[in-house]
Amino acid sequence: MKAEKTFVVLASGRGSNFQAIIDRVSDGYIPAVCTALITDNPDAYAIERARAAGIPGEVVAFRSFTNKQLYESALIAAIQKYDPDLVVLAGYMRILGSEVVRRYSGRMVNIHPSLLPSFAGLHAQDQAIQYGVKVAGCTVHFVTEDMDAGPVIIQRTVPVLEGDDGDILADRILVEEHKAFPEAIRLFFEERLRIEGRAVRISSSPSLNRCD
């Protein structure tokens, strides 16, 4: 058995959620170690963040493969090299196929910038503005084969204000993402999450069933 709990992060872009997560590892809030950043985008700024933190960065460039199946086989191989307890999708902008999702069922989490099930998919903040909602937010959830439809771990809300556009709302939501995602990861590693159908039950105290 591994002496410490570990996770890998998949990201495609600037990596602000990745940074928020590894900052909370550094200060001891998350009781686990990030062992790798894996990205589909060789130009992702998240790579620089990983380098600055001394975290190995793996590029599995989607455009280097002739089809999605070959890409995902390489992605699985990259993840498996680190044997993580958890896979964290932090701004990973590709829809994962069934093989990947099933392999990490109950051990893969994602964050989405809306209060799911509302406004799934791309441009969630713009969807919220166009619909005219008064409250928006973010959702951390377990990943399932249906896009943005897994059991909800944490949701945080923000007001939608007069004059907001999608970018302004996105910035307000991002502040809450940076709080919610580390919290959900911490709860996972404290063994306080239990999936019951569509619901995620959160116990009030960490599990005592651990090996020192």
C-alpha positions in Angstrom: 0.0 0.0 0.0 1.2 3.5 -0.8 2.5 5.5 2.1 0.7 8.6 1.0 -2.4 9.4 -1.0 -1.9 10.9 -4.5 -3.7 12.5 -7.3 -3.0 13.8 -10.8 -4.6 16.8 -12.5 -5.7 17.1 -16.1 -5.9 20.6 -17.4 -6.0 22.3 -20.9 -5.5 26.0 -20.3 -4.2 28.6 -17.9 -4.6 26.3 -14.8 -5.9 28.7 -12.2 -7.8 25.9 -10.5 -4.7 23.7 -10.7 -2.8 26.5 -8.9 -5.5 26.8 -6.2 -5.4 23.1 -5.6 -1.6 22.8 -5.3 -1.5 25.8 -3.1 -3.8 24.0 -0.6 -1.6 20.9 -0.9 1.4 23.1 0.1 -0.3 24.6 3.1 -1.5 21.2 4.4 -5.2 21.7 3.8 -5.4 18.8 1.3 -3.9 15.6 2.8 -2.5 14.2 -0.4 0.2 14.9 -3.0 -0.2 16.0 -6.6 2.2 13.8 -8.5 1.6 15.1 -12.0 -0.1 17.5 -14.3 -1.3 16.0 -17.6 -2.4 18.2 -20.4 -3.7 17.7 -24.0 -2.4 21.2 -24.9 1.4 21.7 -25.3 0.8 25.5 -25.0 -1.2 25.3 -21.7 0.1 27.8 -19.1 -0.7 25.1 -16.5 2.6 23.5 -17.6 4.5 26.6 -16.3 2.6 26.4 -13.0 3.6 22.7 -12.6 7.2 23.5 -13.4 7.3 26.3 -10.8 5.9 23.9 -8.2 8.3 21.1 -9.1 5.4 18.8 -10.3 6.1 16.6 -13.3 4.2 17.7 -16.4 3.1 15.3 -19.1 1.9 16.4 -22.5 -0.4 14.0 -24.3 -1.2 16.2 -27.3 -4.6 15.4 -28.7 -3.6 16.6 -32.2 -0.8 14.1 -32.3 -3.2 11.2 -32.6 -5.3 10.2 -35.6 -8.3 9.4 -33.5 -9.8 9.8 -30.1 -9.4 6.1 -29.2 -5.6 6.3 -29.7 -5.4 9.5 -27.7 -7.3 8.1 -24.8 -5.2 4.9 -24.7 -2.1 7.2 -24.4 -3.9 9.3 -21.8 -4.7 6.2 -19.7 -1.1 5.1 -19.9 0.1 8.5 -18.7 -2.3 8.5 -15.8 -1.5 4.9 -14.8 2.2 5.7 -14.7 1.5 7.6 -11.5 -1.1 5.2 -10.0 -3.2 8.0 -8.5 -5.9 7.6 -6.0 -7.9 10.4 -7.6 -8.0 12.0 -11.0 -8.9 15.8 -11.0 -10.2 17.5 -14.1 -9.3 21.2 -13.6 -10.2 23.0 -16.8 -9.7 19.9 -19.0 -11.6 20.7 -22.1 -12.2 17.3 -23.7 -15.1 15.0 -23.2 -13.7 11.7 -21.9 -14.8 8.4 -23.4 -16.4 5.5 -21.6 -13.1 3.5 -21.1 -11.4 6.3 -19.2 -14.5 7.2 -17.1 -15.3 3.6 -16.2 -11.7 2.9 -15.2 -11.8 5.8 -12.7 -15.4 5.6 -11.6 -15.8 7.1 -8.2 -12.2 8.4 -8.4 -12.5 11.2 -10.9 -13.8 14.7 -10.2 -14.6 17.7 -12.3 -15.6 21.3 -11.7 -18.1 23.1 -13.8 -19.0 26.9 -13.8 -22.7 26.5 -13.2 -25.2 25.1 -10.7 -25.7 21.8 -12.4 -27.9 20.4 -13.8 -28.5 23.9 -15.2 -26.3 25.1 -18.1 -24.2 22.1 -18.7 -21.6 22.1 -21.5 -19.6 25.0 -22.9 -20.1 28.7 -22.1 -22.1 28.1 -19.0 -21.7 31.7 -17.8 -23.0 33.1 -21.1 -25.9 30.6 -20.9 -26.8 31.9 -17.4 -26.7 35.5 -18.5 -28.9 34.8 -21.6 -31.4 32.9 -19.5 -31.7 35.7 -17.0 -31.0 33.9 -13.8 -30.4 35.8 -10.6 -28.0 33.3 -9.0 -25.2 31.3 -10.6 -22.2 29.4 -9.3 -20.1 26.3 -9.6 -20.4 22.6 -9.1 -17.8 20.0 -8.2 -19.0 16.5 -9.2 -17.9 13.0 -9.8 -17.4 12.2 -13.4 -19.8 9.8 -15.2 -20.3 8.9 -18.8 -22.9 11.6 -19.2 -21.4 15.1 -19.6 -21.6 17.3 -16.5 -24.1 14.9 -15.0 -22.3 13.1 -12.2 -23.2 13.1 -8.5 -22.7 16.5 -7.0 -20.1 16.9 -4.2 -20.2 20.7 -3.6 -22.0 23.7 -5.0 -21.2 27.4 -4.3 -23.3 30.3 -5.4 -22.8 33.9 -6.6 -25.3 36.6 -7.5 -25.8 37.7 -11.1 -25.7 41.5 -11.1 -27.1 44.1 -13.4 -24.6 44.8 -16.1 -22.9 41.4 -15.9 -21.7 39.7 -19.0 -20.3 36.2 -19.3 -16.7 37.3 -18.6 -17.6 39.3 -15.5 -19.8 36.5 -14.1 -17.0 34.0 -14.9 -14.5 35.9 -12.8 -17.0 36.0 -9.9 -17.6 32.3 -10.1 -13.9 31.5 -10.4 -13.3 32.9 -6.9 -15.7 30.3 -5.6 -14.2 27.6 -7.7 -10.9 28.1 -6.1 -12.5 27.4 -2.7 -14.9 24.6 -3.6 -12.5 22.4 -5.6 -9.8 22.1 -2.9 -12.6 21.5 -0.3 -14.0 18.6 -2.4 -10.6 17.0 -2.9 -9.9 17.3 0.8 -13.2 15.6 1.6 -12.3 12.8 -0.8 -9.0 12.1 0.8 -10.5 12.3 4.3 -12.8 9.5 3.1 -15.9 11.6 3.9 -17.7 11.1 0.6 -20.1 8.3 -0.1 -22.1 8.0 -3.3 -25.7 6.8 -2.9 -27.4 6.8 -6.3 -27.4 10.4 -7.5 -26.5 11.8 -4.0 -23.2 12.3 -2.4 -23.3 11.9 1.4 -20.7 13.9 3.4 -19.8 12.5 6.8 -19.1 14.9 9.6 -15.7 13.6 10.5 -12.8 11.9 8.7 -12.7 8.2 8.3 -10.7 6.3 11.0 -10.1 3.4 8.6 -6.6 4.5 7.5 -3.2 3.0 7.6 -0.5 5.2 9.2 
